[in-house]
Structure formats: structure tokens, C-alpha cells
Amino acid sequence: MNTAFTFPGQGSQKVGMGKDLAEQYPVARAVFDEVDDAVGKKLSQIMWEGPSDELTLTENAQPALMAVSMAVMRVLEQDGHFDLASAARFIAGHSLGEYSALAAGGAISLADTARLLQIRGRAMQQAVPVGEGSMAAILGLDFAPVMEIAEQAAEGEICTAANDNAPGQVVVSGAAKAVERAMNLATEKGARRVMPLPVSAPFHCKLMEPAADAMREALADVRINEPMVPLVANVLAEAISSPEQIREKLVEQVTGTVRWRESVLYMAGNGIDTVVEVGAGRVLSGLARRIDRNLATKSIGTPGEIQAYLAGE
């Protein structure tokens, strides 16, 4: 058992995702119906029909991506007699994907996870007025120099290295003008490319403190069980299983850095040789290969990919 199961974050969404699962598998359709009920709207209709800008809204994209991941998991469990506890040594998720991982690991119920992500998305959206914050990808520089650039660019405002995704792929987040200064500095210091990200809020920085407060309140009332597989937490880049520690780290995660590169290295250092990405897209598979070329990767997000995985392909 040298496998880690990982779950994608925001940016992997696209109109149509999960529709083939719902059409082919009643158990997947049931997941989408349950999520629709939990969030109080026909989220599945937005997922399958769009419009794209409505799906991209943070409060929709977050529970929608989780729903696709959980639909895949339920199909694996029903059709493949799949058992996560015997198939994986670790679970991990990128930002919102941490919630998907916890739902897959039996730590939080599907309905509670959907409601939490709707609250999280809405709170993150409302924490900073539109236009006052931004995020940018810095390509070609590693985490340490980007941290220094963010500190230098802050000039009394908030600016931080928010996502350490892979070697040479770091995201900065903060006040719009500070992020712009960071982009200019990064270019001066040899970044291969800098690009603003099409996000509606500056995630994973101190500007998100109102959203962290909202999540502390929301999580206080939610039952969290010990996951059947240890969770490699974003803000720690190491495994945890205690429900209270999970609750605490989910709050910290709103303003904290997503330490994805370190998380993958931690799993590889603890015997993982295969990373399976469950849900929409293949972003995490690509990152895993950049982080450690010795890792094998598999993506499971469509009926064909499910069948291939269950057939051992």
C-alpha cells in the first residue's frame, strides 16, 4: 500500500464536469442530488449547463469540485468494492480539496462537507471587496525567493507566498497593488513568467481573516471523525488524524500557505510511490510529477478512468 489519494482545488472546475458520472451511475447521481439539497440550490445544473462564470463563483466551485470527487469515490466503492483504508496510506487535498479528502476518508459527512464549502466559498468571497485583492502565479522561481519578494513588495500592505505548488511554481496573494509590485520584482529577479490569476479574492493570506472566523464558527458545530486514512494537512505538510487538530488546521488553512510541494515530498518520503488524483482535471497529477519524477500518477474523474483504475490499468 504505497498510494496516496489526492483531491483537486479551485481552478479544476469546468462546465460539464461530473455529468457523465451522473448519467452512467445512479450512486454518482445520488451524490449530486445530496449536495444540491445540502446547499439549497440546483448546483448540479450549474455544473452541467453553466454559465461558466456562475460555476466559477467561489461558493459554487468549491462544493461542486468536492461533489465530483465524492461521486467518483462512491462509484469506486460500489462498483469496485474499493476500500480507501486498504488502498491508501495517506489522503490530501489542495485547499478546498482538503475537505474532499476528509469526506472521502469518512471524517465529515457529505452533506456537512457541501455546506461547509458553500460557507467557506461565500466567506472568502466576502472577506475582501472585489478589486482590492489579487493573486498571481510566479513561474521559474522557488518558494524561498518568492517569499522574500512578497515581503519586499508588501510595503505595509498584505502580500504573501500563498501556494507552494511545485518547484518553480509559486502563487502570491494579497492587496492588489502589493501583488502587482511582487510581479514586477519577480520579473526583475528572473522569473520565467508572471501572470495574474482569474480569481475573485486573495486566498490564503491574512486578508482572509474574516473568512477564517466564519469557518471557526461553522466548524464548531460539525461532527468530525478520525479519518480512515491520515490526512496530510496543507498548513503542516505532515499527517494528522485527530478530529480536533483537523478542525483547527481547517481554520488555519484559510489564511495559511498551501504547502503542496512539501506535502507531496512528505508522502514520498514516507514510502508513497503512486499519487492518485480523484475528481475533475489533472492539475495535481502534473504537480506531483514536477515535485518528484519518481512518482507514478493516475487520474480518476471519468467513467473510462474509473474502469481503467478498477481493471488495474
LUMMI-905875 format. One record per residue: residue number from 1; residue in three letters; x, y, z of N, C-alpha, C in turn. Coordinates in steps of 0.1 Angstrom, whole numbers, plus 2048, in hexadecimal, padded with zeros to 3 digits. Example, Ala and Ser with C-alpha at 12.3 -4.5 7.8 and 13.67 -1.06 7.14 Angstrom:
PT  mitor  rovo  n_east  n_north  n_up  ca_east  ca_north  ca_up  c_east  c_north  c_up
PT      1   ALA     884      7C7   84E      87B       7D3    84E     884      7DF   84E
PT      2   SER     880      7EA   847      889       7F5    847     881      800   84F
# end
This chain:
PT  mitor  rovo  n_east  n_north  n_up  ca_east  ca_north  ca_up  c_east  c_north  c_up
PT      1   MET     809      7F4   800      800       800    800     809      80C   800
PT      2   ASN     80D      810   7F4      816       81C    7F3     810      827   7EB
PT      3   THR     803      829   7ED      7FB       832    7E5     7F5      83D   7EE
PT      4   ALA     7F5      84A   7E9      7EE       855    7EF     7E3      859   7E6
PT      5   PHE     7D7      85C   7EC      7CC       861    7E4     7CB      870   7E6
PT      6   THR     7CB      878   7DB      7CB       886    7DC     7BE      88C   7D5
PT      7   PHE     7BA      898   7D9      7AE       89E    7D5     7B0      8AC   7D1
PT      8   PRO     7AB      8B0   7C4      7AF       8BD    7BE     7A8      8C9   7C5
PT      9   GLY     7AE      8D4   7C3      7A9       8E1    7C8     7A3      8EA   7BD
PT     10   GLN     7A0      8F6   7C1      799       8FF    7B7     7A2      902   7AB
PT     11   GLY     79C      903   7A0      7A3       905    793     7A1      8F9   78A
PT     12   SER     79E      8ED   791      79C       8E1    789     78E      8E0   783
PT     13   GLN     785      8E9   787      777       8E8    783     775      8EB   774
PT     14   LYS     76B      8E5   76E      767       8E9    761     759      8E4   75F
PT     15   VAL     752      8EB   756      744       8E8    754     743      8DA   74E
PT     16   GLY     73A      8D2   753      738       8C4    74E     73F      8BA   757
PT     17   MET     747      8BE   760      74E       8B4    769     744      8AC   771
PT     18   GLY     746      89F   771      73D       896    779     731      892   773
PT     19   LYS     72D      898   767      720       894    761     721      886   75C
PT     20   ASP     72C      881   756      72D       874    751     72C      86A   75D
PT     21   LEU     731      86D   768      730       865    774     722      863   778
PT     22   ALA     71A      86E   779      70C       86E    77D     704      866   773
PT     23   GLU     707      867   766      6FF       860    75C     701      851   75D
PT     24   GLN     70E      84D   760      711       83F    760     70F      838   76D
PT     25   TYR     710      83F   778      710       838    785     706      83F   78F
PT     26   PRO     6FB      837   792      6F1       83D    79C     6F8      841   7A9
PT     27   VAL     702      83A   7AE      708       83E    7BA     70F      84C   7B9
PT     28   ALA     714      84F   7AD      71A       85C    7AB     70F      867   7AA
PT     29   ARG     704      863   7A4      6F9       86D    7A3     6F4      870   7B1
PT     30   ALA     6F4      866   7BA      6EF       868    7C8     6F8      872   7CF
PT     31   VAL     705      872   7CC      70F       87B    7D2     70B      889   7CE
PT     32   PHE     709      88B   7C1      706       899    7BC     6F8      89E   7C2
PT     33   ASP     6EE      894   7C3      6E1       898    7C9     6E3      89C   7D8
PT     34   GLU     6EB      895   7DF      6ED       898    7ED     6F4      8A5   7EF
PT     35   VAL     6FE      8A8   7E6      705       8B5    7E7     6FB      8C0   7E4
PT     36   ASP     6F3      8BE   7D9      6E9       8C8    7D6     6E0      8CC   7E2
PT     37   ASP     6DC      8C1   7E9      6D3       8C3    7F4     6DA      8CA   800
PT     38   ALA     6E7      8C7   802      6EF       8CD    80D     6F1      8DC   80A
PT     39   VAL     6F4      8E0   7FE      6F7       8EE    7FB     6EA      8F6   7F8
PT     40   GLY     6DF      8EF   7F6      6D2       8F6    7F4     6D1      8FC   7E6
PT     41   LYS     6D7      8F6   7DC      6D5       8FA    7CF     6D9      8EF   7C5
PT     42   LYS     6D5      8F1   7B8      6D9       8E6    7AE     6E7      8E9   7A9
PT     43   LEU     6F0      8E6   7B2      6FF       8E8    7AF     702      8DF   7A3
PT     44   SER     6FD      8D3   7A2      700       8CA    797     6FC      8D0   78A
PT     45   GLN     6F1      8D7   789      6ED       8DE    77D     6F8      8E8   778
PT     46   ILE     6FD      8F0   782      707       8FA    77F     714      8F2   77A
PT     47   MET     717      8E7   781      723       8DF    77D     722      8DA   76F
PT     48   TRP     716      8D6   76B      715       8CF    75E     711      8D8   752
PT     49   GLU     70A      8E3   756      705       8EC    74B     70B      8FA   74C
PT     50   GLY     712      8FD   757      718       90A    758     70E      915   75C
PT     51   PRO     710      922   75A      71B       927    753     728      926   75B
PT     52   SER     733      926   753      741       924    759     743      92E   765
PT     53   ASP     73F      93B   763      743       945    76D     73B      942   77A
PT     54   GLU     72F      93B   779      728       938    785     72F      92C   78C
PT     55   LEU     733      922   784      73A       917    78A     747      91B   791
PT     56   THR     74E      925   78B      75B       92A    790     759      932   79D
PT     57   LEU     74D      937   7A0      74B       93D    7AD     750      934   7B8
PT     58   THR     758      939   7C1      75E       931    7CC     754      929   7D3
PT     59   GLU     749      92E   7D7      73F       927    7DF     739      91B   7D7
PT     60   ASN     73A      91C   7CA      735       910    7C2     740      907   7BE
PT     61   ALA     74B      90C   7BA      757       904    7B6     75B      8FA   7C0
PT     62   GLN     75C      8FF   7CD      761       8F7    7D8     759      8EA   7DA
PT     63   PRO     74C      8EC   7DD      744       8DF    7DF     742      8D7   7D3
PT     64   ALA     743      8DE   7C7      741       8D6    7BA     74D      8CD   7B8
PT     65   LEU     759      8D2   7BA      765       8C9    7B8     765      8BE   7C2
PT     66   MET     761      8C1   7CE      760       8B6    7D8     756      8AC   7D4
PT     67   ALA     74B      8B0   7CE      740       8A6    7CA     746      89D   7C0
PT     68   VAL     74D      8A2   7B6      753       899    7AC     75C      88F   7B2
PT     69   SER     765      893   7BB      76E       88A    7C1     767      87F   7C9
PT     70   MET     75C      883   7D0      755       87A    7D8     74C      870   7D0
PT     71   ALA     748      875   7C4      741       86D    7BB     74A      861   7B6
PT     72   VAL     756      865   7B3      760       85B    7AE     763      851   7B9
PT     73   MET     764      856   7C6      767       84D    7D1     75B      843   7D3
PT     74   ARG     74F      848   7D2      744       83F    7D4     743      835   7CA
PT     75   VAL     746      838   7BD      746       82E    7B2     750      824   7B5
PT     76   LEU     75C      828   7B9      767       81F    7BC     763      815   7C7
PT     77   GLU     75C      81B   7D1      758       812    7DC     74D      808   7D8
PT     78   GLN     744      80D   7D0      739       804    7CD     73C      7FA   7C2
PT     79   ASP     743      7FF   7B7      745       7F6    7AC     752      7EE   7AD
PT     80   GLY     75C      7F4   7B5      769       7ED    7B6     76B      7E7   7C3
PT     81   HIS     761      7E8   7CC      763       7E3    7DA     770      7E9   7E0
PT     82   PHE     772      7F6   7DC      77E       7FD    7E0     77D      801   7EE
PT     83   ASP     788      800   7F6      789       804    803     795      80D   805
PT     84   LEU     793      81A   808      79D       824    809     7A8      820   814
PT     85   ALA     7A3      81A   81F      7AC       817    82A     7B6      80D   826
PT     86   SER     7B3      804   81D      7BC       7FA    818     7C4      7FE   80B
PT     87   ALA     7BF      808   805      7C5       80C    7F8     7CF      818   7F9
PT     88   ALA     7CE      81F   804      7D6       82B    805     7DD      82C   813
PT     89   ARG     7E9      832   813      7F0       835    81F     7ED      843   824
PT     90   PHE     7EB      84C   81B      7E8       85A    81E     7DD      85F   815
PT     91   ILE     7D5      86A   81A      7CD       872    812     7D1      880   813
PT     92   ALA     7CF      888   809      7D3       896    809     7CB      89D   7FE
PT     93   GLY     7C8      8AA   801      7C1       8B2    7F7     7C6      8C0   7F6
PT     94   HIS     7C6      8C6   7EA      7CB       8D3    7E8     7C1      8DE   7EC
PT     95   SER     7C3      8E5   7F7      7BA       8EF    7FC     7AC      8E9   7FE
PT     96   LEU     7A2      8ED   7F6      794       8E7    7F8     795      8D8   7F7
PT     97   GLY     79E      8D2   7F0      7A0       8C4    7EE     7A2      8BD   7FB
PT     98   GLU     7A7      8C4   805      7A9       8BE    813     79B      8BA   818
PT     99   TYR     791      8C1   815      783       8BD    81A     77F      8B1   812
PT    100   SER     782      8B0   805      77E       8A4    7FD     785      898   803
PT    101   ALA     792      89A   807      79A       88F    80C     793      88A   819
PT    102   LEU     78F      893   822      789       890    82E     77C      889   82D
PT    103   ALA     774      88D   823      767       887    820     76A      879   81B
PT    104   ALA     774      877   812      777       86A    80C     77C      861   818
PT    105   GLY     783      866   821      788       85F    82C     77F      85C   838
PT    106   GLY     772      860   836      768       85E    840     769      867   84C
PT    107   ALA     770      872   84B      772       87A    857     766      884   858
PT    108   ILE     761      888   84D      756       892    84C     74B      88D   843
PT    109   SER     73E      88E   846      734       889    83D     733      891   830
PT    110   LEU     72E      88B   826      72D       891    819     725      89E   81A
PT    111   ALA     719      89E   821      711       8AA    822     718      8B5   82A
PT    112   ASP     71F      8B1   835      726       8BB    83D     731      8C1   835
PT    113   THR     738      8B9   82D      743       8BE    825     73E      8C8   81A
PT    114   ALA     733      8C5   814      72E       8CE    80A     72A      8DB   810
PT    115   ARG     723      8DB   81C      71F       8E7    823     72B      8EF   827
PT    116   LEU     735      8E8   82C      742       8EF    831     748      8F6   825
PT    117   LEU     749      8F0   81A      750       8F6    80E     748      901   809
PT    118   GLN     73B      901   809      733       90C    805     735      918   80E
PT    119   ILE     735      915   81B      738       920    825     747      925   822
PT    120   ARG     750      91C   821      75E       920    81F     760      929   812
PT    121   GLY     759      924   807      75A       92C    7FB     754      93A   7FC
PT    122   ARG     749      93A   802      742       947    804     74A      951   80D
PT    123   ALA     74F      94B   818      757       953    821     764      958   81B
PT    124   MET     76A      950   813      776       954    80C     773      95F   802
PT    125   GLN     768      95E   7FB      764       967    7F1     761      975   7F8
PT    126   GLN     75B      974   804      756       981    80A     761      987   813
PT    127   ALA     76C      980   816      776       985    81F     77D      992   81A
PT    128   VAL     77E      993   80C      785       99F    806     77D      9A4   7FB
PT    129   PRO     77A      9B1   7FB      772       9B7    7EF     779      9B4   7E2
PT    130   VAL     771      9B1   7D8      776       9AD    7CB     780      9B8   7C6
PT    131   GLY     78B      9B4   7C1      795       9BE    7BC     7A0      9C2   7C5
PT    132   GLU     79D      9C0   7D2      7A7       9C4    7DC     7B2      9BA   7DF
PT    133   GLY     7AF      9AD   7DB      7B9       9A3    7DD     7BB      99C   7D0
PT    134   SER     7C7      995   7CE      7C9       98C    7C2     7D3      982   7C5
PT    135   MET     7D5      979   7BC      7DF       96E    7BD     7E6      96D   7AF
PT    136   ALA     7F3      969   7B0      7FB       967    7A3     804      95B   7A5
PT    137   ALA     805      954   799      80E       949    799     81C      94E   795
PT    138   ILE     826      949   79C      834       94C    799     83B      93F   794
PT    139   LEU     83F      93F   788      844       933    782     853      934   780
PT    140   GLY     85B      92A   784      869       92B    782     871      92F   78E
PT    141   LEU     86B      932   799      872       935    7A5     86C      92C   7B0
PT    142   ASP     874      928   7B9      870       91E    7C4     86A      926   7D0
PT    143   PHE     865      91F   7DA      85D       924    7E5     865      92F   7ED
PT    144   ALA     872      92C   7F1      879       935    7F9     87B      943   7F3
PT    145   PRO     880      943   7E6      881       951    7E0     874      958   7DF
PT    146   VAL     869      950   7DC      85C       957    7DA     857      95C   7E8
PT    147   MET     85A      955   7F3      857       95A    800     85E      968   802
PT    148   GLU     86A      969   7FF      872       975    801     86C      980   7F8
PT    149   ILE     868      97D   7EC      862       987    7E2     855      98C   7E8
PT    150   ALA     84D      983   7ED      840       987    7F3     842      990   7FF
PT    151   GLU     84C      98D   808      84E       996    813     853      9A3   80E
PT    152   GLN     85C      9A4   804      861       9B0    7FF     856      9B8   7F8
PT    153   ALA     84D      9B1   7F2      842       9B8    7EA     837      9BE   7F3
PT    154   ALA     836      9B8   7FF      82B       9BC    808     82A      9CB   80B
PT    155   GLU     835      9D1   80F      836       9DF    812     82A      9E3   81B
PT    156   GLY     828      9DC   826      81E       9DF    82F     810      9D9   82C
PT    157   GLU     80F      9D3   820      802       9CC    81D     804      9BD   81E
PT    158   ILE     7FA      9B6   81C      7FB       9A7    81D     7FF      9A2   810
PT    159   CYS     80A      999   810      80E       992    804     816      986   809
PT    160   THR     812      97A   804      818       96E    809     819      963   7FE
PT    161   ALA     823      95A   800      823       94E    7F8     819      945   7FC
PT    162   ALA     80E      943   7F5      802       93D    7FA     801      92E   7F6
PT    163   ASN     807      92A   7EB      807       91C    7E6     814      918   7E2
PT    164   ASP     81A      90E   7E8      827       909    7E4     823      8FC   7DC
PT    165   ASN     820      8FD   7CF      81A       8F2    7C8     824      8E8   7C3
PT    166   ALA     830      8EC   7BE      83A       8E3    7B9     847      8EC   7B7
PT    167   PRO     852      8E5   7B5      85E       8ED    7B2     85C      8F7   7A6
PT    168   GLY     85F      903   7A8      85D       90D    79E     84E      911   79B
PT    169   GLN     845      90E   7A4      837       912    7A2     831      916   7B0
PT    170   VAL     832      923   7B2      82D       928    7BF     823      933   7BC
PT    171   VAL     819      934   7C5      80E       93E    7C3     80F      948   7CE
PT    172   VAL     80F      955   7CB      80E       960    7D5     800      965   7D6
PT    173   SER     7FD      96A   7E2      7EF       96F    7E5     7F0      97B   7EE
PT    174   GLY     7E6      984   7EC      7E6       98F    7F5     7DF      99B   7EF
PT    175   ALA     7E2      9A7   7F5      7DD       9B3    7EF     7E1      9B5   7E1
PT    176   ALA     7D7      9BA   7D9      7DA       9BA    7CA     7E6      9C1   7C6
PT    177   LYS     7E9      9CD   7CC      7F5       9D5    7C8     802      9CE   7CD
PT    178   ALA     801      9C7   7D8      80D       9C0    7DD     810      9B4   7D4
PT    179   VAL     806      9AD   7D0      808       9A2    7C7     80D      9A6   7BA
PT    180   GLU     809      9B2   7B5      80E       9B8    7A9     81D      9BB   7AA
PT    181   ARG     821      9C0   7B6      82F       9C3    7B9     837      9B6   7B9
PT    182   ALA     831      9AC   7BF      838       99E    7C0     83A      999   7B2
PT    183   MET     830      99A   7A9      832       996    79B     83E      99D   794
PT    184   ASN     83F      9AA   796      84A       9B1    790     857      9AD   796
PT    185   LEU     858      9AC   7A3      864       9A7    7AA     868      99A   7A5
PT    186   ALA     85E      991   7A4      862       983    79F     867      983   791
PT    187   THR     862      98B   789      867       98C    77B     876      991   77C
PT    188   GLU     878      99B   784      886       9A1    785     890      996   78A
PT    189   LYS     88A      98D   793      893       983    799     894      976   791
PT    190   GLY     88F      976   785      891       96B    77C     886      961   77B
PT    191   ALA     87A      964   77F      86E       95B    77D     86C      959   76E
PT    192   ARG     869      94D   76B      867       949    75D     85A      950   758
PT    193   ARG     850      950   760      843       956    75D     83C      95A   769
PT    194   VAL     834      965   769      82B       969    774     81E      96B   76E
PT    195   MET     813      967   774      806       969    76F     7FC      96A   77A
PT    196   PRO     7F3      975   778      7E8       976    782     7DF      96A   780
PT    197   LEU     7D9      966   78B      7D0       95A    78B     7C1      960   78A
PT    198   PRO     7B9      959   783      7AB       95D    782     7A2      959   78E
PT    199   VAL     7A6      95E   79A      79E       95B    7A6     797      967   7AB
PT    200   SER     78D      965   7B3      785       970    7B7     789      975   7C5
PT    201   ALA     793      96F   7CB      797       973    7D9     7A6      96E   7DB
PT    202   PRO     7AD      975   7E4      7BB       971    7E7     7BB      966   7F2
PT    203   PHE     7BB      959   7ED      7BA       94E    7F7     7C8      94C   7FE
PT    204   HIS     7C7      945   80A      7D2       940    811     7DC      94C   815
PT    205   CYS     7D6      957   819      7DF       961    81F     7D7      968   82A
PT    206   LYS     7DD      971   832      7D6       977    83E     7CA      97F   83B
PT    207   LEU     7C8      983   82E      7BC       98A    82A     7B0      981   82C
PT    208   MET     7B2      974   82D      7A7       96A    82E     7A3      968   83D
PT    209   GLU     7A8      970   846      7A5       96D    854     796      96D   857
PT    210   PRO     78E      976   851      77F       975    853     779      967   84F
PT    211   ALA     77F      962   845      77A       954    840     77F      94A   84A
PT    212   ALA     78B      94B   84F      790       941    859     786      942   866
PT    213   ASP     782      94E   86A      779       94F    875     76C      948   872
PT    214   ALA     767      94A   866      75A       943    861     75C      934   862
PT    215   MET     767      92F   85D      769       920    85D     76B      91B   86B
PT    216   ARG     771      923   874      772       91E    882     765      91C   888
PT    217   GLU     75C      925   885      74E       924    88A     747      919   884
PT    218   ALA     748      917   877      741       90D    86F     746      8FF   873
PT    219   LEU     753      8FD   875      759       8F0    878     756      8EC   887
PT    220   ALA     753      8F6   88F      751       8F3    89E     745      8EA   89F
PT    221   ASP     73B      8EA   897      72F       8E3    898     72F      8D6   890
PT    222   VAL     73A      8D3   889      73A       8C7    880     741      8BC   886
PT    223   ARG     73B      8B0   885      741       8A4    88A     74D      8A0   880
PT    224   ILE     759      89E   886      765       89A    87F     769      88D   885
PT    225   ASN     76A      882   87D      76F       875    882     77E      874   87E
PT    226   GLU     785      86B   884      792       868    880     792      862   872
PT    227   PRO     799      867   868      798       861    85A     79E      853   85A
PT    228   MET     799      84B   851      79E       83D    850     7AC      83C   84B
PT    229   VAL     7B1      847   845      7BF       848    840     7C4      856   845
PT    230   PRO     7D0      857   84A      7D5       864    84F     7D5      86F   844
PT    231   LEU     7D2      87B   848      7D1       886    83F     7DF      88E   83F
PT    232   VAL     7E5      890   834      7F1       899    833     7EB      8A7   832
PT    233   ALA     7EC      8AF   83C      7E6       8BC    83D     7EE      8C7   835
PT    234   ASN     7E7      8CF   82E      7ED       8DA    826     7F6      8E3   82E
PT    235   VAL     7F2      8E7   83A      7FA       8F1    841     806      8EB   849
PT    236   LEU     806      8DD   84A      810       8D6    852     81A      8CF   849
PT    237   ALA     815      8CA   83D      81C       8C1    834     820      8B4   83C
PT    238   GLU     818      8B0   845      81A       8A3    84C     80C      89D   850
PT    239   ALA     80C      890   853      800       889    855     7FA      88C   863
PT    240   ILE     7EC      88D   864      7E5       88F    870     7D8      886   86F
PT    241   SER     7D3      882   87B      7C7       87A    87B     7BD      87F   886
PT    242   SER     7C2      886   890      7BA       88B    89B     7AF      894   896
PT    243   PRO     7A2      891   899      797       89A    895     799      8A8   899
PT    244   GLU     79E      8AB   8A5      79F       8B8    8AA     7AA      8C0   8A3
PT    245   GLN     7B5      8B8   89F      7C0       8BE    898     7BB      8C1   889
PT    246   ILE     7B4      8B8   884      7AE       8BB    876     7A5      8C7   876
PT    247   ARG     79D      8C9   880      794       8D4    881     79D      8E1   882
PT    248   GLU     7A7      8E1   88A      7B0       8ED    88C     7B7      8F0   87F
PT    249   LYS     7BC      8E6   878      7C4       8E8    86C     7BB      8ED   860
PT    250   LEU     7AF      8E9   860      7A5       8ED    855     7A3      8FC   857
PT    251   VAL     7A3      901   863      7A2       910    865     7AE      917   861
PT    252   GLU     7BA      912   866      7C7       918    862     7C9      918   853
PT    253   GLN     7C4      90E   84C      7C6       90C    83E     7C1      918   836
PT    254   VAL     7B6      91F   83B      7B0       92A    834     7BA      935   831
PT    255   THR     7C2      938   83B      7CC       943    83A     7DA      93E   838
PT    256   GLY     7DC      931   83A      7EA       92B    839     7EE      927   82B
PT    257   THR     7FB      925   82A      801       920    81D     7FD      912   81A
PT    258   VAL     7F9      90F   80E      7F7       901    809     805      8FB   806
PT    259   ARG     80A      8F3   80F      818       8ED    80D     817      8E0   805
PT    260   TRP     813      8E1   7F9      810       8D5    7F1     81D      8CE   7ED
PT    261   ARG     827      8D6   7E9      834       8CF    7E5     83A      8C7   7F1
PT    262   GLU     83A      8CD   7FD      83F       8C7    809     836      8BB   80C
PT    263   SER     829      8BC   80A      81F       8B1    80D     822      8A5   805
PT    264   VAL     825      8A7   7F8      828       89C    7EF     835      896   7F3
PT    265   LEU     83F      89E   7F6      84C       899    7FA     84B      891   807
PT    266   TYR     843      896   810      840       88E    81C     83B      880   81A
PT    267   MET     831      880   811      82B       873    80D     835      86A   806
PT    268   ALA     83D      86F   7FD      847       867    7F6     852      862   800
PT    269   GLY     855      86B   80A      85F       867    814     85A      85D   81D
PT    270   ASN     84D      85B   81E      847       850    826     842      845   81E
PT    271   GLY     849      842   813      846       836    80B     83C      836   800
PT    272   ILE     837      842   7FD      82D       843    7F2     834      842   7E5
PT    273   ASP     82F      83A   7DC      835       83A    7CE     82A      83D   7C4
PT    274   THR     81E      83E   7C8      813       840    7BE     809      84B   7C4
PT    275   VAL     806      855   7BC      7FD       85F    7C0     7F0      85E   7B7
PT    276   VAL     7E5      85C   7BD      7D8       85B    7B6     7D1      868   7B8
PT    277   GLU     7CD      86E   7AD      7C5       87B    7AE     7B6      877   7AB
PT    278   VAL     7AD      87A   7B4      79F       876    7B3     797      883   7B1
PT    279   GLY     790      883   7A5      787       88E    7A3     78A      895   795
PT    280   ALA     787      8A2   795      788       8A9    788     796      8AD   785
PT    281   GLY     79A      8AC   778      7A7       8B1    773     7B2      8A8   777
PT    282   ARG     7BE      8AD   773      7CB       8A5    776     7D6      8AF   77B
PT    283   VAL     7D2      8B9   782      7DB       8C3    787     7E5      8BD   791
PT    284   LEU     7E0      8B5   79A      7E8       8B0    7A5     7F2      8A5   7A0
PT    285   SER     7ED      89E   796      7F6       894    78F     802      89A   789
PT    286   GLY     800      8A5   782      80B       8AD    77C     814      8B2   787
PT    287   LEU     80F      8B8   792      817       8BD    79C     820      8B2   7A3
PT    288   ALA     819      8A6   7A5      821       89B    7AB     82D      897   7A3
PT    289   ARG     82B      897   796      837       893    78E     842      89D   78E
PT    290   ARG     83E      8AA   78F      848       8B5    790     84F      8B4   79E
PT    291   ILE     848      8B0   7A8      84E       8B0    7B5     857      8A5   7B7
PT    292   ASP     853      899   7B2      85C       88D    7B3     85A      884   7A7
PT    293   ARG     864      884   79E      862       87D    792     861      86E   793
PT    294   ASN     864      868   79F      863       85A    7A2     854      856   7A5
PT    295   LEU     84C      85F   7A7      83E       85C    7AB     836      858   79E
PT    296   ALA     82E      84D   79F      825       84A    795     818      851   798
PT    297   THR     810      855   78E      804       85D    791     7F8      856   789
PT    298   LYS     7EC      857   78F      7E0       853    788     7D5      85D   78B
PT    299   SER     7CD      860   781      7C2       869    782     7B5      861   781
PT    300   ILE     7AB      863   78A      79F       85C    789     793      866   78A
PT    301   GLY     78D      86A   77F      783       874    77F     778      871   775
PT    302   THR     779      867   76C      76F       863    762     76C      855   763
PT    303   PRO     760      850   75D      75D       842    75E     768      839   758
PT    304   GLY     76F      83E   74D      779       836    747     785      835   750
PT    305   GLU     789      840   757      794       83F    761     791      837   76D
PT    306   ILE     784      837   771      780       82E    77C     782      81F   778
PT    307   GLN     77D      81C   76C      77E       80E    768     78D      80A   766
PT    308   ALA     795      813   761      7A3       810    75F     7AA      80D   76C
PT    309   TYR     7A6      816   776      7AC       814    784     7A8      807   78A
PT    310   LEU     79B      804   789      797       7F7    78F     79C      7EB   788
PT    311   ALA     7A0      7ED   77B      7A5       7E2    774     7B4      7E0   776
PT    312   GLY     7BA      7EA   77E      7C8       7E9    781     7D1      7EF   776
PT    313   GLU     7CB      7F7   76E      7D3       7FC    762     7D9      809   766
# end
